[in-house]
Amino acid sequence: LELVLAARAFAIKELGLAESESYTTYYDTGGEPVAYNVSAAPKDSLEP
């Protein structure tokens, strides 16, 4: 988490990115996933 804050500070100070509330809080999910991603394709191809 400290690395995220350091990267955020660098981006604001050195790269001129606009400061916002992004990446300033943390939510503990208790080990549960926040989202699932499901996709489907033919078994012999990665085309939709």
CHARMM internal coordinates of N, CA and C (Angstrom, degrees):
IC EDIT
DIST 1 N 1 CA 1.4523
DIST 1 CA 1 C 1.5225
ANGL 1 N 1 CA 1 C 111.27
DIST 1 C 2 N 1.3259
ANGL 1 CA 1 C 2 N 116.11
DIHE 1 N 1 CA 1 C 2 N -34.69
DIST 2 N 2 CA 1.4660
ANGL 1 C 2 N 2 CA 119.23
DIHE 1 CA 1 C 2 N 2 CA 178.29
DIST 2 CA 2 C 1.5246
ANGL 2 N 2 CA 2 C 110.77
DIHE 1 C 2 N 2 CA 2 C -64.70
DIST 2 C 3 N 1.3350
ANGL 2 CA 2 C 3 N 117.14
DIHE 2 N 2 CA 2 C 3 N -35.90
DIST 3 N 3 CA 1.4643
ANGL 2 C 3 N 3 CA 120.92
DIHE 2 CA 2 C 3 N 3 CA 178.63
DIST 3 CA 3 C 1.5309
ANGL 3 N 3 CA 3 C 110.88
DIHE 2 C 3 N 3 CA 3 C -64.10
DIST 3 C 4 N 1.3179
ANGL 3 CA 3 C 4 N 116.99
DIHE 3 N 3 CA 3 C 4 N -38.08
DIST 4 N 4 CA 1.4671
ANGL 3 C 4 N 4 CA 120.81
DIHE 3 CA 3 C 4 N 4 CA 178.33
DIST 4 CA 4 C 1.5217
ANGL 4 N 4 CA 4 C 110.37
DIHE 3 C 4 N 4 CA 4 C -63.14
DIST 4 C 5 N 1.3259
ANGL 4 CA 4 C 5 N 116.57
DIHE 4 N 4 CA 4 C 5 N -44.24
DIST 5 N 5 CA 1.4639
ANGL 4 C 5 N 5 CA 120.06
DIHE 4 CA 4 C 5 N 5 CA 179.59
DIST 5 CA 5 C 1.5221
ANGL 5 N 5 CA 5 C 111.25
DIHE 4 C 5 N 5 CA 5 C -65.48
DIST 5 C 6 N 1.3359
ANGL 5 CA 5 C 6 N 117.05
DIHE 5 N 5 CA 5 C 6 N -38.04
DIST 6 N 6 CA 1.4657
ANGL 5 C 6 N 6 CA 120.56
DIHE 5 CA 5 C 6 N 6 CA 178.31
DIST 6 CA 6 C 1.5268
ANGL 6 N 6 CA 6 C 110.64
DIHE 5 C 6 N 6 CA 6 C -66.63
DIST 6 C 7 N 1.3191
ANGL 6 CA 6 C 7 N 117.37
DIHE 6 N 6 CA 6 C 7 N -42.44
DIST 7 N 7 CA 1.4644
ANGL 6 C 7 N 7 CA 121.21
DIHE 6 CA 6 C 7 N 7 CA 178.29
DIST 7 CA 7 C 1.5264
ANGL 7 N 7 CA 7 C 110.51
DIHE 6 C 7 N 7 CA 7 C -63.70
DIST 7 C 8 N 1.3263
ANGL 7 CA 7 C 8 N 116.38
DIHE 7 N 7 CA 7 C 8 N -39.98
DIST 8 N 8 CA 1.4663
ANGL 7 C 8 N 8 CA 121.21
DIHE 7 CA 7 C 8 N 8 CA 178.44
DIST 8 CA 8 C 1.5280
ANGL 8 N 8 CA 8 C 110.64
DIHE 7 C 8 N 8 CA 8 C -63.32
DIST 8 C 9 N 1.3308
ANGL 8 CA 8 C 9 N 116.77
DIHE 8 N 8 CA 8 C 9 N -45.54
DIST 9 N 9 CA 1.4665
ANGL 8 C 9 N 9 CA 120.98
DIHE 8 CA 8 C 9 N 9 CA 179.52
DIST 9 CA 9 C 1.5249
ANGL 9 N 9 CA 9 C 110.55
DIHE 8 C 9 N 9 CA 9 C -62.78
DIST 9 C 10 N 1.3260
ANGL 9 CA 9 C 10 N 117.47
DIHE 9 N 9 CA 9 C 10 N -41.45
DIST 10 N 10 CA 1.4608
ANGL 9 C 10 N 10 CA 121.52
DIHE 9 CA 9 C 10 N 10 CA 177.82
DIST 10 CA 10 C 1.5283
ANGL 10 N 10 CA 10 C 110.51
DIHE 9 C 10 N 10 CA 10 C -60.96
DIST 10 C 11 N 1.3183
ANGL 10 CA 10 C 11 N 116.99
DIHE 10 N 10 CA 10 C 11 N -46.07
DIST 11 N 11 CA 1.4622
ANGL 10 C 11 N 11 CA 121.14
DIHE 10 CA 10 C 11 N 11 CA -178.45
DIST 11 CA 11 C 1.5221
ANGL 11 N 11 CA 11 C 111.41
DIHE 10 C 11 N 11 CA 11 C -61.79
DIST 11 C 12 N 1.3102
ANGL 11 CA 11 C 12 N 116.80
DIHE 11 N 11 CA 11 C 12 N -38.29
DIST 12 N 12 CA 1.4680
ANGL 11 C 12 N 12 CA 120.83
DIHE 11 CA 11 C 12 N 12 CA 179.91
DIST 12 CA 12 C 1.5246
ANGL 12 N 12 CA 12 C 110.63
DIHE 11 C 12 N 12 CA 12 C -71.51
DIST 12 C 13 N 1.3384
ANGL 12 CA 12 C 13 N 116.42
DIHE 12 N 12 CA 12 C 13 N -48.91
DIST 13 N 13 CA 1.4658
ANGL 12 C 13 N 13 CA 120.94
DIHE 12 CA 12 C 13 N 13 CA -174.32
DIST 13 CA 13 C 1.5261
ANGL 13 N 13 CA 13 C 113.03
DIHE 12 C 13 N 13 CA 13 C -76.00
DIST 13 C 14 N 1.3189
ANGL 13 CA 13 C 14 N 117.10
DIHE 13 N 13 CA 13 C 14 N -48.27
DIST 14 N 14 CA 1.4603
ANGL 13 C 14 N 14 CA 121.01
DIHE 13 CA 13 C 14 N 14 CA -171.83
DIST 14 CA 14 C 1.5264
ANGL 14 N 14 CA 14 C 114.10
DIHE 13 C 14 N 14 CA 14 C -91.10
DIST 14 C 15 N 1.3201
ANGL 14 CA 14 C 15 N 117.34
DIHE 14 N 14 CA 14 C 15 N -32.16
DIST 15 N 15 CA 1.4614
ANGL 14 C 15 N 15 CA 120.37
DIHE 14 CA 14 C 15 N 15 CA -176.30
DIST 15 CA 15 C 1.5208
ANGL 15 N 15 CA 15 C 113.40
DIHE 14 C 15 N 15 CA 15 C -102.17
DIST 15 C 16 N 1.3206
ANGL 15 CA 15 C 16 N 116.08
DIHE 15 N 15 CA 15 C 16 N -8.41
DIST 16 N 16 CA 1.4538
ANGL 15 C 16 N 16 CA 120.11
DIHE 15 CA 15 C 16 N 16 CA 177.10
DIST 16 CA 16 C 1.5165
ANGL 16 N 16 CA 16 C 114.90
DIHE 15 C 16 N 16 CA 16 C 76.16
DIST 16 C 17 N 1.3350
ANGL 16 CA 16 C 17 N 117.62
DIHE 16 N 16 CA 16 C 17 N 19.76
DIST 17 N 17 CA 1.4542
ANGL 16 C 17 N 17 CA 119.28
DIHE 16 CA 16 C 17 N 17 CA 177.29
DIST 17 CA 17 C 1.5243
ANGL 17 N 17 CA 17 C 109.53
DIHE 16 C 17 N 17 CA 17 C -68.76
DIST 17 C 18 N 1.3098
ANGL 17 CA 17 C 18 N 116.20
DIHE 17 N 17 CA 17 C 18 N 146.16
DIST 18 N 18 CA 1.4637
ANGL 17 C 18 N 18 CA 121.15
DIHE 17 CA 17 C 18 N 18 CA -179.06
DIST 18 CA 18 C 1.5272
ANGL 18 N 18 CA 18 C 110.19
DIHE 17 C 18 N 18 CA 18 C -66.91
DIST 18 C 19 N 1.3225
ANGL 18 CA 18 C 19 N 115.61
DIHE 18 N 18 CA 18 C 19 N 135.48
DIST 19 N 19 CA 1.4622
ANGL 18 C 19 N 19 CA 120.38
DIHE 18 CA 18 C 19 N 19 CA 178.21
DIST 19 CA 19 C 1.5206
ANGL 19 N 19 CA 19 C 109.33
DIHE 18 C 19 N 19 CA 19 C -78.12
DIST 19 C 20 N 1.3215
ANGL 19 CA 19 C 20 N 116.33
DIHE 19 N 19 CA 19 C 20 N 133.95
DIST 20 N 20 CA 1.4630
ANGL 19 C 20 N 20 CA 121.84
DIHE 19 CA 19 C 20 N 20 CA 178.31
DIST 20 CA 20 C 1.5233
ANGL 20 N 20 CA 20 C 108.25
DIHE 19 C 20 N 20 CA 20 C -145.33
DIST 20 C 21 N 1.2871
ANGL 20 CA 20 C 21 N 116.80
DIHE 20 N 20 CA 20 C 21 N -171.29
DIST 21 N 21 CA 1.4623
ANGL 20 C 21 N 21 CA 121.39
DIHE 20 CA 20 C 21 N 21 CA 179.14
DIST 21 CA 21 C 1.5304
ANGL 21 N 21 CA 21 C 112.27
DIHE 20 C 21 N 21 CA 21 C -86.54
DIST 21 C 22 N 1.3254
ANGL 21 CA 21 C 22 N 117.99
DIHE 21 N 21 CA 21 C 22 N 0.53
DIST 22 N 22 CA 1.4618
ANGL 21 C 22 N 22 CA 121.09
DIHE 21 CA 21 C 22 N 22 CA -179.64
DIST 22 CA 22 C 1.5206
ANGL 22 N 22 CA 22 C 110.90
DIHE 21 C 22 N 22 CA 22 C -61.68
DIST 22 C 23 N 1.3189
ANGL 22 CA 22 C 23 N 116.01
DIHE 22 N 22 CA 22 C 23 N 139.98
DIST 23 N 23 CA 1.4661
ANGL 22 C 23 N 23 CA 123.98
DIHE 22 CA 22 C 23 N 23 CA 176.62
DIST 23 CA 23 C 1.5265
ANGL 23 N 23 CA 23 C 113.17
DIHE 22 C 23 N 23 CA 23 C 60.50
DIST 23 C 24 N 1.3203
ANGL 23 CA 23 C 24 N 117.21
DIHE 23 N 23 CA 23 C 24 N 33.28
DIST 24 N 24 CA 1.4663
ANGL 23 C 24 N 24 CA 119.98
DIHE 23 CA 23 C 24 N 24 CA 178.86
DIST 24 CA 24 C 1.5233
ANGL 24 N 24 CA 24 C 112.52
DIHE 23 C 24 N 24 CA 24 C -110.32
DIST 24 C 25 N 1.3201
ANGL 24 CA 24 C 25 N 117.70
DIHE 24 N 24 CA 24 C 25 N -9.26
DIST 25 N 25 CA 1.4606
ANGL 24 C 25 N 25 CA 120.39
DIHE 24 CA 24 C 25 N 25 CA 179.60
DIST 25 CA 25 C 1.5255
ANGL 25 N 25 CA 25 C 109.93
DIHE 24 C 25 N 25 CA 25 C -129.92
DIST 25 C 26 N 1.3170
ANGL 25 CA 25 C 26 N 115.06
DIHE 25 N 25 CA 25 C 26 N 164.22
DIST 26 N 26 CA 1.4605
ANGL 25 C 26 N 26 CA 122.20
DIHE 25 CA 25 C 26 N 26 CA -178.39
DIST 26 CA 26 C 1.5186
ANGL 26 N 26 CA 26 C 108.22
DIHE 25 C 26 N 26 CA 26 C -135.19
DIST 26 C 27 N 1.3194
ANGL 26 CA 26 C 27 N 116.62
DIHE 26 N 26 CA 26 C 27 N 135.61
DIST 27 N 27 CA 1.4604
ANGL 26 C 27 N 27 CA 121.07
DIHE 26 CA 26 C 27 N 27 CA 177.14
DIST 27 CA 27 C 1.5247
ANGL 27 N 27 CA 27 C 108.63
DIHE 26 C 27 N 27 CA 27 C -116.88
DIST 27 C 28 N 1.3110
ANGL 27 CA 27 C 28 N 117.15
DIHE 27 N 27 CA 27 C 28 N 120.87
DIST 28 N 28 CA 1.4596
ANGL 27 C 28 N 28 CA 121.98
DIHE 27 CA 27 C 28 N 28 CA 179.40
DIST 28 CA 28 C 1.5222
ANGL 28 N 28 CA 28 C 108.75
DIHE 27 C 28 N 28 CA 28 C -83.18
DIST 28 C 29 N 1.3219
ANGL 28 CA 28 C 29 N 116.85
DIHE 28 N 28 CA 28 C 29 N 113.65
DIST 29 N 29 CA 1.4617
ANGL 28 C 29 N 29 CA 121.44
DIHE 28 CA 28 C 29 N 29 CA -179.08
DIST 29 CA 29 C 1.5227
ANGL 29 N 29 CA 29 C 112.08
DIHE 28 C 29 N 29 CA 29 C -84.94
DIST 29 C 30 N 1.3161
ANGL 29 CA 29 C 30 N 116.33
DIHE 29 N 29 CA 29 C 30 N 0.13
DIST 30 N 30 CA 1.4561
ANGL 29 C 30 N 30 CA 119.22
DIHE 29 CA 29 C 30 N 30 CA -179.25
DIST 30 CA 30 C 1.5212
ANGL 30 N 30 CA 30 C 112.30
DIHE 29 C 30 N 30 CA 30 C 68.01
DIST 30 C 31 N 1.3105
ANGL 30 CA 30 C 31 N 116.52
DIHE 30 N 30 CA 30 C 31 N 26.16
DIST 31 N 31 CA 1.4593
ANGL 30 C 31 N 31 CA 120.49
DIHE 30 CA 30 C 31 N 31 CA 179.36
DIST 31 CA 31 C 1.5171
ANGL 31 N 31 CA 31 C 114.17
DIHE 30 C 31 N 31 CA 31 C 87.85
DIST 31 C 32 N 1.3064
ANGL 31 CA 31 C 32 N 117.65
DIHE 31 N 31 CA 31 C 32 N -4.58
DIST 32 N 32 CA 1.4648
ANGL 31 C 32 N 32 CA 121.34
DIHE 31 CA 31 C 32 N 32 CA 179.31
DIST 32 CA 32 C 1.5266
ANGL 32 N 32 CA 32 C 110.36
DIHE 31 C 32 N 32 CA 32 C -83.43
DIST 32 C 33 N 1.3250
ANGL 32 CA 32 C 33 N 117.83
DIHE 32 N 32 CA 32 C 33 N 144.52
DIST 33 N 33 CA 1.4727
ANGL 32 C 33 N 33 CA 119.38
DIHE 32 CA 32 C 33 N 33 CA 178.28
DIST 33 CA 33 C 1.5259
ANGL 33 N 33 CA 33 C 111.49
DIHE 32 C 33 N 33 CA 33 C -67.88
DIST 33 C 34 N 1.3250
ANGL 33 CA 33 C 34 N 116.07
DIHE 33 N 33 CA 33 C 34 N 150.15
DIST 34 N 34 CA 1.4635
ANGL 33 C 34 N 34 CA 120.46
DIHE 33 CA 33 C 34 N 34 CA 177.82
DIST 34 CA 34 C 1.5117
ANGL 34 N 34 CA 34 C 111.17
DIHE 33 C 34 N 34 CA 34 C -90.06
DIST 34 C 35 N 1.3190
ANGL 34 CA 34 C 35 N 117.01
DIHE 34 N 34 CA 34 C 35 N -22.45
DIST 35 N 35 CA 1.4606
ANGL 34 C 35 N 35 CA 120.90
DIHE 34 CA 34 C 35 N 35 CA -178.88
DIST 35 CA 35 C 1.5235
ANGL 35 N 35 CA 35 C 109.48
DIHE 34 C 35 N 35 CA 35 C -156.69
DIST 35 C 36 N 1.3050
ANGL 35 CA 35 C 36 N 115.20
DIHE 35 N 35 CA 35 C 36 N 157.92
DIST 36 N 36 CA 1.4517
ANGL 35 C 36 N 36 CA 122.16
DIHE 35 CA 35 C 36 N 36 CA 174.05
DIST 36 CA 36 C 1.5171
ANGL 36 N 36 CA 36 C 107.87
DIHE 35 C 36 N 36 CA 36 C -119.96
DIST 36 C 37 N 1.3093
ANGL 36 CA 36 C 37 N 116.60
DIHE 36 N 36 CA 36 C 37 N 146.16
DIST 37 N 37 CA 1.4570
ANGL 36 C 37 N 37 CA 121.50
DIHE 36 CA 36 C 37 N 37 CA 177.49
DIST 37 CA 37 C 1.5190
ANGL 37 N 37 CA 37 C 107.62
DIHE 36 C 37 N 37 CA 37 C -121.46
DIST 37 C 38 N 1.3225
ANGL 37 CA 37 C 38 N 116.84
DIHE 37 N 37 CA 37 C 38 N 119.75
DIST 38 N 38 CA 1.4548
ANGL 37 C 38 N 38 CA 121.79
DIHE 37 CA 37 C 38 N 38 CA -179.45
DIST 38 CA 38 C 1.5181
ANGL 38 N 38 CA 38 C 108.12
DIHE 37 C 38 N 38 CA 38 C -120.31
DIST 38 C 39 N 1.3220
ANGL 38 CA 38 C 39 N 116.50
DIHE 38 N 38 CA 38 C 39 N 132.46
DIST 39 N 39 CA 1.4594
ANGL 38 C 39 N 39 CA 120.04
DIHE 38 CA 38 C 39 N 39 CA 176.33
DIST 39 CA 39 C 1.5177
ANGL 39 N 39 CA 39 C 108.48
DIHE 38 C 39 N 39 CA 39 C -138.42
DIST 39 C 40 N 1.3211
ANGL 39 CA 39 C 40 N 115.66
DIHE 39 N 39 CA 39 C 40 N 162.43
DIST 40 N 40 CA 1.4607
ANGL 39 C 40 N 40 CA 120.45
DIHE 39 CA 39 C 40 N 40 CA -179.15
DIST 40 CA 40 C 1.5187
ANGL 40 N 40 CA 40 C 109.67
DIHE 39 C 40 N 40 CA 40 C -137.79
DIST 40 C 41 N 1.3242
ANGL 40 CA 40 C 41 N 115.46
DIHE 40 N 40 CA 40 C 41 N 146.40
DIST 41 N 41 CA 1.4628
ANGL 40 C 41 N 41 CA 122.25
DIHE 40 CA 40 C 41 N 41 CA 177.83
DIST 41 CA 41 C 1.5207
ANGL 41 N 41 CA 41 C 107.51
DIHE 40 C 41 N 41 CA 41 C -158.81
DIST 41 C 42 N 1.3204
ANGL 41 CA 41 C 42 N 116.98
DIHE 41 N 41 CA 41 C 42 N 159.13
DIST 42 N 42 CA 1.4676
ANGL 41 C 42 N 42 CA 119.02
DIHE 41 CA 41 C 42 N 42 CA 174.83
DIST 42 CA 42 C 1.5317
ANGL 42 N 42 CA 42 C 110.18
DIHE 41 C 42 N 42 CA 42 C -57.21
DIST 42 C 43 N 1.3312
ANGL 42 CA 42 C 43 N 117.82
DIHE 42 N 42 CA 42 C 43 N 149.72
DIST 43 N 43 CA 1.4600
ANGL 42 C 43 N 43 CA 120.51
DIHE 42 CA 42 C 43 N 43 CA -173.85
DIST 43 CA 43 C 1.5217
ANGL 43 N 43 CA 43 C 113.84
DIHE 42 C 43 N 43 CA 43 C -65.53
DIST 43 C 44 N 1.3334
ANGL 43 CA 43 C 44 N 118.13
DIHE 43 N 43 CA 43 C 44 N -18.73
DIST 44 N 44 CA 1.4625
ANGL 43 C 44 N 44 CA 120.57
DIHE 43 CA 43 C 44 N 44 CA -179.26
DIST 44 CA 44 C 1.5296
ANGL 44 N 44 CA 44 C 112.74
DIHE 43 C 44 N 44 CA 44 C -110.50
DIST 44 C 45 N 1.3396
ANGL 44 CA 44 C 45 N 117.24
DIHE 44 N 44 CA 44 C 45 N 18.56
DIST 45 N 45 CA 1.4596
ANGL 44 C 45 N 45 CA 120.67
DIHE 44 CA 44 C 45 N 45 CA -176.63
DIST 45 CA 45 C 1.5184
ANGL 45 N 45 CA 45 C 110.11
DIHE 44 C 45 N 45 CA 45 C -157.56
DIST 45 C 46 N 1.3304
ANGL 45 CA 45 C 46 N 116.46
DIHE 45 N 45 CA 45 C 46 N 153.50
DIST 46 N 46 CA 1.4588
ANGL 45 C 46 N 46 CA 120.37
DIHE 45 CA 45 C 46 N 46 CA 174.64
DIST 46 CA 46 C 1.5231
ANGL 46 N 46 CA 46 C 111.77
DIHE 45 C 46 N 46 CA 46 C -101.95
DIST 46 C 47 N 1.3124
ANGL 46 CA 46 C 47 N 116.85
DIHE 46 N 46 CA 46 C 47 N 13.54
DIST 47 N 47 CA 1.4637
ANGL 46 C 47 N 47 CA 120.91
DIHE 46 CA 46 C 47 N 47 CA 177.74
DIST 47 CA 47 C 1.5202
ANGL 47 N 47 CA 47 C 109.34
DIHE 46 C 47 N 47 CA 47 C -81.97
DIST 47 C 48 N 1.3286
ANGL 47 CA 47 C 48 N 117.25
DIHE 47 N 47 CA 47 C 48 N 144.42
DIST 48 N 48 CA 1.4731
ANGL 47 C 48 N 48 CA 119.82
DIHE 47 CA 47 C 48 N 48 CA 179.33
DIST 48 CA 48 C 1.5191
ANGL 48 N 48 CA 48 C 112.66
DIHE 47 C 48 N 48 CA 48 C -65.10
END
COOR INIT
IC SEED 1 N 1 CA 1 C
IC BUILD
